[in-house]
Amino acid sequence: MAAVEGGVTRQTFDEVMVPVFAPASFIPVKGKGLEVWDQEGRRYLDLSAGIAVLALGHTPDAVVDALTEQAKKLWHISNYFTNEPVLELARKLVNATFADKVFFCNSGGEANEAAFKLARKWAQDNYGPQKNRIVSCFHAFHGRTLFTVSVGGQEKYTAGFEPLPQKIDHIGFNDIEAAKAAIKDDVCAVVVEPVQGEGGILPADPAYLQTLRQLCDQHNALLVFDEV
Ligand SMILES: Cc1ncc(COP(=O)(O)O)c(C=O)c1O
């Protein structure tokens, strides 16, 4: 094998990393746009795009410049303070969308965890403690925290971590009749991926999403879309 950066190889992963993931056999060390290069200089087309979060490709100049400029000015200040870039982005998001408040976090799992907590809090505050059930889909994926794997509906991610958060029911994706049977007045939130990712890159039927919307309106539940 050719010389490697920093003396680490893919085998180092097996030696020193907790095996919660099974990364590819090569290590990307450089990327630009759609392309990445591994430790041995081999070029690849990256069609995975960071599981759909690299919408601008690898290392776009404008993003690199903005990060470099900010890193030289102010790096970290904790949440005892606010800061200008976060306020500017929040203002842009509020102006561009239906939302009037923004919550920033570090991962999809955290975003969903917050959404589920907020849904229960909102329902308890407005309708009482009995309105706490969450309905989601089998084969869904919403993150790796205990709450999000429980809502996710894939047993392989919850096995061994019991007892799990309660009052979570799963229905078949795109199953309108199952949705009608499951969504009642004690439901605080219905959670769905408009395109189910880990479940097989399956788009939701428009009629299914419309039914979820109607059922949530009818039963005063929040409809949470987990989408990129
Ligand atoms: C639909 C969906 N929700 C949530 C997550 C979790 O995001 P993160 O890995 O940033 O916690 C993922 C990650 O792939 C996802 O595909």
The ligand as an ORCA input file, in Angstrom:
! r2SCAN-3c Opt
* xyz 0 1
  C     -34.507     10.780      7.574
  C     -33.396     10.953      8.567
  N     -33.687     11.470      9.773
  C     -32.716     11.642     10.707
  C     -31.404     11.297     10.457
  C     -30.381     11.491     11.534
  O     -29.502     12.506     11.222
  P     -28.095     12.632     11.987
  O     -27.264     11.463     11.540
  O     -27.575     13.947     11.541
  O     -28.392     12.585     13.461
  C     -31.051     10.760      9.206
  C     -29.655     10.376      8.930
  O     -29.334      9.775      7.941
  C     -32.077     10.581      8.241
  O     -31.800     10.059      7.039
*
